[in-house]
Amino acid sequence: MHPVAKMLSFEDTKHLLRRYSIDIVESEVCHAKHQAVETARRYGFPVVLKAVSPHLIHKTDVGGVMINLRGPEEVMWAFDQIHENIKKKAKGIRLEGILVQKQLEGHEIIIGGKRDPQFGPVVLFGMGGIFVEIFHDVSIMIAPITKEDAMRMISEIKGFKVLEGARGQKSANLNEIALMITKVSNLMMNEDYIRELDLNPCFAGNKCTAVDYRVIVE
């Protein structure tokens, strides 16, 4: 029998990613509106607010995410609105708090890892948003993954030209993306209790920064 899987807590996930030098967005779990406003002011507007609970996988579907908040009043409104949405649409779910994050810009990408019963740790890379949900535009490789392997994964997806800056868009730093892929590979190789890891989305611009992240452990 397989051990029962569970989601690693937000704070433990943060510590794990930082141990592997995986860049994550500035964020803090807040328990009161005034704390959320102070945190938002410290990061600088605009900010994003998100519901925090290990039982909420798809926060957006239940109104647990509010983006592009540009001032204290909007942060206070969003704080209350998320609590209200969770009560109505995710009954029985207890929130651990509300996450305040600096809002980033760049290309949305996904980087993930999974422990396959046959091949062991594998790593996934693809474009985020509709690219991964509708077009399934991803590349998958068995770990360990070198920087050269990672660059090949990046070049394999259909959205590669978007990352290069097609049609006047800003290009992403491909080296930073490749480096993030190798860090995820190292993590999956070393931490054999991890069943699944998702960095979705990461924002790729000059840097590559994880904005949403979850880790499933055995």
C-alpha positions in Angstrom: 0.0 0.0 0.0 1.1 3.6 -0.8 1.4 6.0 2.1 -1.4 8.6 2.2 -0.3 11.8 0.4 -0.8 15.2 2.0 0.0 18.8 1.1 3.0 20.4 2.7 2.1 23.6 4.7 2.6 26.9 3.1 5.5 27.9 5.4 7.2 24.5 5.1 6.9 24.7 1.3 8.5 28.2 1.4 11.4 26.9 3.4 11.9 23.9 1.1 12.0 26.0 -2.0 14.4 28.5 -0.5 16.7 25.7 0.5 17.2 25.0 -3.2 17.5 28.7 -4.0 14.2 28.7 -6.0 13.1 32.3 -6.3 9.6 32.9 -4.8 7.6 36.1 -4.8 7.5 38.2 -1.6 4.5 37.1 0.4 3.1 37.0 3.9 0.1 35.2 5.5 -2.1 37.8 7.3 -4.8 37.3 9.8 -6.3 40.8 10.0 -7.1 43.5 7.6 -4.7 46.1 9.1 -1.9 43.5 8.8 -2.8 42.9 5.1 -2.7 46.6 4.4 0.6 47.1 6.2 2.1 44.2 4.3 0.8 45.6 0.9 2.3 49.0 1.7 5.6 47.4 2.5 5.7 45.5 -0.8 4.3 48.3 -2.9 1.0 48.3 -4.9 -0.4 46.5 -6.9 -0.7 43.4 -4.8 -2.6 40.1 -4.9 -4.6 38.5 -2.1 -5.1 34.7 -1.9 -6.9 32.3 0.5 -4.6 30.0 2.4 -5.8 26.5 3.2 -4.2 23.0 2.6 -7.7 21.9 1.5 -8.1 24.5 -1.3 -6.4 23.3 -4.5 -8.1 25.6 -7.0 -8.5 28.8 -5.2 -9.6 30.9 -8.2 -12.7 28.6 -8.8 -14.1 29.6 -5.4 -13.2 33.3 -5.4 -10.1 32.8 -3.3 -7.9 35.1 -5.4 -8.1 38.9 -5.9 -5.6 40.5 -8.2 -4.5 44.0 -9.1 -5.3 45.7 -5.8 -4.0 49.2 -6.0 -4.7 50.8 -2.6 -5.5 50.1 1.1 -9.3 50.3 0.5 -9.1 47.7 -2.2 -7.0 45.4 0.0 -9.5 45.7 2.9 -12.5 45.0 0.5 -10.7 42.0 -1.0 -9.8 40.6 2.4 -13.5 40.5 3.4 -14.6 39.3 0.0 -12.3 36.3 0.0 -13.7 35.2 3.4 -17.3 35.7 2.1 -16.6 33.7 -1.1 -15.0 30.8 0.8 -18.0 30.6 3.2 -20.4 30.5 0.3 -18.5 28.4 -2.3 -16.2 26.2 -0.2 -18.3 25.3 2.9 -16.5 23.6 5.7 -13.0 24.9 4.5 -11.1 26.6 7.3 -8.8 29.4 6.2 -5.3 29.6 7.8 -5.2 33.3 6.7 -5.0 35.5 3.7 -1.8 35.6 1.7 -0.6 39.1 0.5 1.8 39.0 -2.5 3.5 41.5 -4.6 2.0 41.4 -8.1 4.5 40.5 -10.8 4.7 40.9 -14.6 6.1 38.5 -17.2 5.3 35.4 -19.1 3.3 32.8 -17.1 5.0 29.4 -17.1 4.7 26.2 -15.2 7.5 24.1 -13.8 6.7 20.9 -11.9 8.0 17.6 -10.7 6.4 14.2 -10.1 7.6 10.8 -8.8 6.7 8.3 -11.5 6.4 4.7 -10.3 8.4 3.4 -13.3 10.8 6.2 -14.2 11.3 7.9 -10.8 11.4 11.7 -10.6 10.3 13.5 -13.8 10.2 17.3 -14.4 7.6 19.2 -16.5 7.9 22.6 -18.1 5.4 24.5 -20.1 3.6 27.8 -20.7 1.1 28.7 -18.1 -2.5 30.0 -18.4 -4.5 28.7 -21.3 -1.4 27.2 -23.0 -1.2 24.4 -20.4 -5.0 24.1 -19.7 -6.2 24.0 -23.3 -3.2 23.3 -25.5 -1.3 21.1 -23.0 1.9 22.8 -24.3 4.4 21.0 -22.1 7.8 19.2 -22.2 8.6 16.4 -19.8 12.0 14.9 -19.0 13.3 12.3 -16.5 15.6 13.8 -13.8 18.5 14.5 -13.3 18.3 17.4 -15.8 21.3 19.5 -16.8 21.2 23.2 -17.9 21.6 21.9 -21.6 18.6 19.5 -21.0 16.6 22.3 -19.6 17.3 24.6 -22.6 16.1 21.8 -24.8 12.9 21.4 -22.9 12.2 25.1 -23.3 12.8 25.1 -27.0 10.5 22.0 -27.5 7.2 23.7 -26.5 5.0 25.5 -29.0 5.1 28.7 -26.9 8.9 29.0 -27.2 8.7 31.9 -29.7 6.4 33.8 -27.2 9.2 33.5 -24.6 11.7 34.7 -27.2 9.6 37.9 -27.6 7.5 37.2 -30.7 5.3 40.0 -32.1 6.9 42.7 -30.0 6.4 41.1 -26.6 9.1 41.3 -24.0 11.4 38.3 -24.1 12.0 36.1 -21.0 15.4 35.3 -19.7 15.7 31.7 -20.9 18.8 31.1 -18.8 16.9 31.9 -15.6 14.1 29.6 -16.6 16.6 26.8 -17.4 18.2 27.3 -14.0 14.9 27.1 -12.3 14.2 23.7 -14.1 17.5 22.3 -12.9 16.8 23.4 -9.3 13.5 21.6 -9.4 15.3 18.5 -10.8 17.8 18.6 -7.9 15.0 19.0 -5.4 13.1 16.0 -6.8 16.3 13.9 -6.9 17.2 14.7 -3.3 13.9 14.7 -1.5 12.4 11.3 -2.1 9.4 11.9 0.2 8.0 14.4 -2.3 5.4 12.9 -4.6 4.5 16.0 -6.6 5.6 19.6 -6.8 3.9 22.5 -8.7 5.3 25.9 -9.4 2.3 27.3 -11.2 2.5 30.0 -12.3 6.0 31.3 -12.4 6.5 34.7 -13.9 9.4 34.8 -16.4 10.9 38.1 -17.3 14.4 39.2 -16.3 14.1 36.7 -13.5 12.0 33.6 -13.0 9.9 33.7 -9.9 7.4 31.3 -8.5 4.1 32.9 -7.5 1.9 29.9 -6.6 3.5 26.7 -5.3 2.4 23.4 -3.7 4.1 20.3 -2.7 2.5 16.9 -2.1 4.4 14.5 0.2 4.0 10.9 1.3 
